[in-house]
């Protein structure tokens, strides 16, 4: 089963998920696959992503893979609101799929919103 860990211990993912506001939110989820289990992790990710994609408020997702034999995958998914993401995350159909990840799989999800930096990017 997949284990959730935090990139920022001062603001754990579950705190982020339960307090995110009503506007658009992006989840950046970095996953580390156990050695020789990348195909199994990707198959489990496909199943749980099918559930998320069918959920209200889902906008888009993109999966990235590490290079040079890395066991890292990074999923970036955009949602209309934190409430929509929270409902999808706690959906029993999604939760039922988490045990399909191979033991030793670790996920580092974090929620972010766009920031503006003058001359570089807009929010």
Backbone as CSV, one residue per row, in Angstrom:
resi,resn,N_x,N_y,N_z,CA_x,CA_y,CA_z,C_x,C_y,C_z
1,UNK,0.841,-1.183,0.000,0.000,0.000,0.000,0.885,1.245,0.000
2,UNK,0.402,2.289,-0.612,1.141,3.541,-0.675,1.123,4.230,0.687
3,UNK,2.241,4.838,1.044,2.347,5.608,2.283,2.437,7.085,1.928
4,UNK,1.732,7.927,2.678,1.812,9.371,2.481,2.868,9.940,3.413
5,UNK,3.704,10.817,2.868,4.692,11.520,3.668,4.578,13.001,3.314
6,UNK,5.272,13.856,4.036,5.145,15.294,3.848,6.456,15.922,3.413
7,UNK,6.392,16.802,2.429,7.564,17.583,2.046,7.843,18.664,3.080
8,UNK,6.792,19.203,3.655,6.901,20.289,4.629,6.206,19.845,5.913
9,UNK,6.988,19.410,6.878,6.425,18.898,8.127,5.625,19.962,8.883
10,UNK,5.887,21.243,8.615,5.158,22.295,9.316,3.720,22.427,8.817
11,UNK,3.464,21.900,7.622,2.115,21.950,7.062,1.837,20.625,6.359
12,UNK,1.493,19.590,7.116,1.249,18.270,6.528,0.147,18.306,5.458
13,UNK,0.237,17.374,4.542,-0.724,17.308,3.442,-2.164,17.292,3.933
14,UNK,-2.460,16.519,4.971,-3.847,16.438,5.432,-4.326,17.772,5.983
15,UNK,-3.448,18.552,6.586,-3.815,19.899,7.024,-4.109,20.760,5.801
16,UNK,-3.240,20.675,4.796,-3.459,21.428,3.562,-4.811,21.064,2.942
17,UNK,-5.061,19.771,2.841,-6.272,19.286,2.192,-7.531,19.732,2.933
18,UNK,-7.464,19.763,4.235,-8.645,20.107,5.031,-8.838,21.602,5.258
19,UNK,-7.874,22.417,4.835,-8.000,23.861,5.053,-7.903,24.677,3.775
20,UNK,-7.653,24.040,2.640,-7.507,24.782,1.383,-8.815,25.507,1.061
21,UNK,-8.685,26.701,0.512,-9.841,27.542,0.226,-10.635,27.108,-0.992
22,UNK,-11.592,27.949,-1.373,-12.533,27.590,-2.432,-11.999,27.763,-3.862
23,UNK,-10.881,28.428,-4.054,-10.394,28.699,-5.410,-9.628,27.533,-6.008
24,UNK,-9.121,27.729,-7.215,-8.353,26.683,-7.901,-7.138,26.248,-7.079
25,UNK,-6.795,24.978,-7.200,-5.652,24.431,-6.477,-4.983,23.378,-7.354
26,UNK,-3.680,23.272,-7.188,-2.897,22.265,-7.903,-2.263,21.346,-6.872
27,UNK,-2.345,20.053,-7.128,-1.642,19.093,-6.288,-0.414,18.627,-7.062
28,UNK,0.716,18.711,-6.411,1.960,18.179,-6.961,2.322,16.998,-6.075
29,UNK,2.275,15.823,-6.643,2.470,14.597,-5.881,3.679,13.858,-6.437
30,UNK,4.740,13.831,-5.653,5.936,13.096,-6.039,5.875,11.722,-5.389
31,UNK,6.031,10.709,-6.209,5.914,9.317,-5.772,7.256,8.624,-6.002
32,UNK,7.704,7.884,-5.013,8.911,7.078,-5.158,8.485,5.620,-5.177
33,UNK,8.770,4.956,-6.283,8.405,3.550,-6.462,9.459,2.643,-5.833
34,UNK,9.024,1.528,-5.277,10.005,0.553,-4.799,10.829,0.027,-5.979
35,UNK,12.008,-0.430,-5.685,12.890,-0.955,-6.729,12.188,-2.055,-7.527
36,UNK,12.286,-1.967,-8.843,11.703,-2.940,-9.784,10.176,-2.997,-9.720
37,UNK,9.521,-1.944,-9.262,8.060,-1.944,-9.156,7.419,-0.789,-9.931
38,UNK,8.168,-0.146,-10.837,7.644,1.016,-11.544,6.383,0.677,-12.345
39,UNK,6.347,-0.428,-13.034,5.169,-0.794,-13.834,3.946,-0.969,-12.944
40,UNK,4.126,-1.574,-11.781,3.012,-1.779,-10.865,2.515,-0.449,-10.284
41,UNK,3.441,0.445,-9.970,3.053,1.759,-9.460,2.283,2.524,-10.523
42,UNK,2.769,2.503,-11.758,2.080,3.222,-12.826,0.699,2.632,-13.101
43,UNK,0.544,1.327,-12.996,-0.770,0.704,-13.188,-1.738,1.131,-12.085
44,UNK,-1.254,1.187,-10.849,-2.106,1.638,-9.739,-2.451,3.113,-9.908
45,UNK,-1.466,3.926,-10.327,-1.710,5.353,-10.543,-2.768,5.553,-11.622
46,UNK,-2.712,4.775,-12.682,-3.704,4.882,-13.767,-5.106,4.628,-13.222
47,UNK,-5.269,3.596,-12.400,-6.588,3.282,-11.837,-7.100,4.405,-10.950
48,UNK,-6.249,4.889,-10.040,-6.755,5.935,-9.146,-6.958,7.249,-9.890
49,UNK,-6.176,7.484,-10.928,-6.365,8.697,-11.728,-7.650,8.649,-12.541
50,UNK,-8.068,7.468,-12.957,-9.360,7.344,-13.646,-10.503,7.781,-12.732
51,UNK,-10.417,7.420,-11.452,-11.440,7.840,-10.488,-11.379,9.351,-10.300
52,UNK,-10.182,9.885,-10.114,-10.047,11.330,-9.917,-10.544,12.100,-11.142
53,UNK,-10.183,11.634,-12.310,-10.568,12.321,-13.556,-12.075,12.385,-13.716
54,UNK,-12.788,11.410,-13.203,-14.247,11.380,-13.300,-14.926,12.209,-12.204
55,UNK,-14.141,12.790,-11.307,-14.681,13.534,-10.173,-14.984,14.983,-10.545
56,UNK,-15.974,15.539,-9.879,-16.336,16.941,-10.091,-15.144,17.842,-9.787
57,UNK,-14.917,18.821,-10.632,-13.883,19.802,-10.410,-12.515,19.464,-10.964
58,UNK,-12.338,18.250,-11.470,-11.052,17.872,-12.057,-10.851,18.656,-13.349
59,UNK,-9.678,19.256,-13.513,-9.368,19.996,-14.738,-8.363,19.237,-15.597
60,UNK,-7.215,18.880,-15.018,-6.189,18.218,-15.825,-5.179,17.512,-14.931
61,UNK,-4.446,16.598,-15.541,-3.336,15.924,-14.855,-2.230,15.649,-15.856
62,UNK,-1.018,15.635,-15.358,0.141,15.264,-16.168,1.101,14.497,-15.277
63,UNK,1.559,13.350,-15.773,2.513,12.537,-15.034,3.892,12.717,-15.657
64,UNK,4.887,12.916,-14.795,6.276,13.047,-15.219,7.076,11.927,-14.584
65,UNK,8.085,11.450,-15.290,8.954,10.412,-14.753,10.388,10.879,-14.691
66,UNK,11.087,10.444,-13.651,12.493,10.773,-13.508,13.317,10.152,-14.627
67,UNK,14.509,10.667,-14.822,15.391,10.199,-15.885,16.522,9.355,-15.305
68,UNK,17.231,8.688,-16.175,18.444,7.939,-15.837,18.181,6.822,-14.834
69,UNK,17.011,6.176,-14.953,16.691,5.067,-14.071,16.073,5.465,-12.746
70,UNK,15.729,6.726,-12.598,15.099,7.199,-11.365,13.787,6.467,-11.126
71,UNK,13.450,6.259,-9.863,12.187,5.630,-9.480,11.142,6.663,-9.079
72,UNK,11.373,7.918,-9.493,10.493,9.021,-9.124,9.475,9.300,-10.224
73,UNK,8.223,9.464,-9.795,7.145,9.939,-10.655,6.597,11.200,-10.006
74,UNK,6.217,12.174,-10.813,5.574,13.368,-10.287,4.298,13.615,-11.071
75,UNK,3.194,13.665,-10.344,1.886,13.948,-10.919,1.518,15.387,-10.557
76,UNK,1.118,16.144,-11.565,0.633,17.499,-11.336,-0.799,17.540,-11.833
77,UNK,-1.730,17.791,-10.915,-3.153,17.799,-11.255,-3.775,19.118,-10.802
78,UNK,-4.601,19.683,-11.672,-5.245,20.964,-11.415,-6.730,20.717,-11.145
79,UNK,-7.230,21.377,-10.104,-8.618,21.234,-9.668,-9.297,22.592,-9.609
80,UNK,-10.590,22.613,-9.846,-11.357,23.857,-9.774,-11.361,24.432,-8.365
81,UNK,-11.338,23.562,-7.360,-11.341,24.040,-5.976,-10.758,22.986,-5.048
82,UNK,-10.341,23.468,-3.890,-9.882,22.551,-2.858,-10.987,21.631,-2.378
83,UNK,-12.210,22.143,-2.355,-13.342,21.313,-1.939,-13.537,20.137,-2.889
84,UNK,-13.381,20.395,-4.185,-13.522,19.308,-5.164,-12.433,18.257,-4.982
85,UNK,-11.202,18.709,-4.800,-10.104,17.767,-4.580,-10.331,16.969,-3.309
86,UNK,-10.729,17.639,-2.241,-10.978,16.954,-0.965,-12.055,15.880,-1.128
87,UNK,-13.158,16.215,-1.805,-14.234,15.233,-2.025,-13.730,14.043,-2.831
88,UNK,-12.916,14.306,-3.842,-12.382,13.213,-4.667,-11.412,12.345,-3.861
89,UNK,-10.582,12.982,-3.041,-9.597,12.240,-2.253,-10.274,11.305,-1.256
90,UNK,-11.349,11.768,-0.631,-12.036,10.947,0.362,-13.120,10.059,-0.238
91,UNK,-13.287,10.100,-1.548,-14.242,9.228,-2.240,-13.855,7.772,-1.947
92,UNK,-14.788,6.962,-1.455,-14.466,5.560,-1.152,-13.899,4.790,-2.349
93,UNK,-14.305,5.140,-3.547,-13.770,4.453,-4.739,-12.274,4.736,-4.903
94,UNK,-11.850,5.968,-4.619,-10.422,6.318,-4.675,-9.665,5.649,-3.539
95,UNK,-10.182,5.760,-2.335,-9.516,5.184,-1.166,-9.339,3.669,-1.306
96,UNK,-10.299,3.009,-1.940,-10.235,1.552,-2.106,-9.091,1.124,-3.015
97,UNK,-8.597,2.032,-3.847,-7.518,1.699,-4.782,-6.119,1.872,-4.185
98,UNK,-5.991,2.597,-3.100,-4.667,2.869,-2.538,-3.905,1.601,-2.131
99,UNK,-4.576,0.568,-1.627,-3.843,-0.663,-1.301,-3.257,-1.386,-2.521
100,UNK,-3.651,-0.989,-3.721,-3.114,-1.638,-4.919,-1.678,-1.218,-5.229
101,UNK,-1.228,-0.127,-4.613,0.172,0.263,-4.807,1.067,-0.745,-4.098
102,UNK,2.210,-1.068,-4.691,3.127,-2.009,-4.031,3.601,-1.467,-2.681
103,UNK,3.768,-2.366,-1.727,4.336,-1.974,-0.439,5.676,-1.294,-0.685
104,UNK,5.920,-0.236,0.076,7.163,0.508,-0.084,7.022,1.734,-0.972
105,UNK,5.874,1.888,-1.624,5.627,3.087,-2.418,5.379,4.245,-1.461
106,UNK,6.046,5.377,-1.714,5.877,6.546,-0.854,5.462,7.732,-1.716
107,UNK,4.467,8.457,-1.219,3.900,9.606,-1.912,4.141,10.860,-1.083
108,UNK,4.547,11.938,-1.755,4.805,13.227,-1.110,3.910,14.290,-1.747
109,UNK,2.601,14.294,-1.420,1.704,15.274,-2.034,1.788,16.631,-1.340
110,UNK,1.625,17.671,-2.123,1.529,19.016,-1.572,0.587,19.832,-2.441
111,UNK,-0.120,20.747,-1.820,-1.057,21.607,-2.542,-0.431,22.973,-2.732
112,UNK,-0.619,23.518,-3.932,-0.068,24.824,-4.259,-1.090,25.628,-5.053
113,UNK,-0.896,26.936,-5.034,-1.680,27.828,-5.876,-0.700,28.697,-6.664
114,UNK,-1.177,29.244,-7.772,-0.325,30.080,-8.606,0.056,31.359,-7.867
115,UNK,1.284,31.800,-8.105,1.777,33.059,-7.574,2.215,33.945,-8.732
116,UNK,2.066,35.227,-8.564,2.536,36.169,-9.568,3.902,36.700,-9.182
117,UNK,4.781,36.773,-10.161,6.091,37.399,-9.989,6.233,38.369,-11.158
118,UNK,6.310,39.639,-10.845,6.320,40.673,-11.871,7.380,40.403,-12.941
119,UNK,6.945,40.444,-14.175,7.832,40.236,-15.307,8.143,38.791,-15.614
120,UNK,7.675,37.877,-14.784,7.979,36.456,-14.977,6.711,35.642,-15.205
121,UNK,5.738,35.730,-14.289,4.545,34.913,-14.390,3.352,35.596,-13.720
122,UNK,2.170,35.183,-14.121,0.938,35.725,-13.538,0.246,34.650,-12.730
123,UNK,-0.543,35.086,-11.781,-1.269,34.134,-10.933,-2.549,33.682,-11.607
